[in-house]
Amino acid sequence: MTEKKEKFIEVLKDHKKILFKIINVYCRDPEDQRDLEQEILIQIWKALDSFDESKSKLSTWIYRIALNVSISHYRKDHKRKERTIAIDESILEVVDTNGSDPALENHISFLYDCIRALDNLNKAVIILHLEGKSYQEIGELLGISESNAGTKINRIRKILKEQFKLKLKYGII
């Protein structure tokens, strides 16, 4: 196995959670998720030789690639969907909870739906926050100030809490 291939596999093993979260926020459909995953992996492979440890951490570099590819993918997909007629997703959905708590799965699914409804910058902010990144790291990754990152996180959390309260109040989840 070549050195680049070994490094690539190691990067994917170490950062699969990052990729999973970003892909699930930007794509709902499993096929779209696979397409996005493939696009991200291709870009990571192409850029792997140019990664410079002195400029950023590997996780930061992975986030940048994944978020940039996801935003581009979202824009292309959004334009495509404007020109096509969608099939009712309820016909195609198959839920597999693998024996986990259905209520928890429902809440997680609803949370992802709420996050998907956010604009691209706020999606990226909340993904990074949920990943445990500091305001400073979020700011650096997204090119915004640390205080702006904190303000955005507080606003997003307030929005998400309100959406959950409404859904619970009306028994939707």
HELIX and SHEET records of a PDB file:
HELIX    1   1 GLU A    3  TYR A   26  1                                  24    
HELIX    2   2 PRO A   30  ALA A   47  1                                  18    
HELIX    3   3 LEU A   48  SER A   50  5                                   3    
HELIX    4   4 LEU A   58  GLU A   82  1                                  25    
HELIX    5   5 GLU A   89  LEU A   92  1                                   4    
HELIX    6   6 PRO A  102  ARG A  116  1                                  15    
HELIX    7   7 ASN A  120  LEU A  130  1                                  11    
HELIX    8   8 TYR A  135  LEU A  142  1                                   8    
HELIX    9   9 GLU A  146  LYS A  169  1                                  24    
END                                                                             
